[in-house]
């Protein structure tokens, strides 16, 4: 019985260690609401505090575009800090930018443009990333 318990504990420890090492999450945001923008910063910081090796990505499109624009972002300092610290990769939809007549020079430093944010999200999910839709 002791051997069975020990074996079970070792198995669970191995699973836990593997899960911790492979923590990858893509956040999906389309909201213009600054509360939702703050939520992403809070969630990314919480994850990074508990798992500094996590890979995190934010896919921005639709009405969330203001979140990553230099002249409109309400969270620019916090988001820029996360990007500079390499804690999160922020990717904005090229289709959304084109539809809103915006170009890369208007983005916060470090924000990357991808052709299609939805395709980016689907690609990450195929790679085994977790998915979180941020909205109120």
Secondary structure, DSSP 8 states (H G I E B T S, - for coil): -HHHHHHHHHHHHHHHHHHHHT-EEEEEE----HHHHHHHHHHHHHHHHH-TT-EEEEEE-GGGGGGGBTTT-SSHHHHHHHHHTTS-EEEEEHHHHHHTT--GGGB-TT-EEES-HHHHHHHHHHTT-EEEEE--
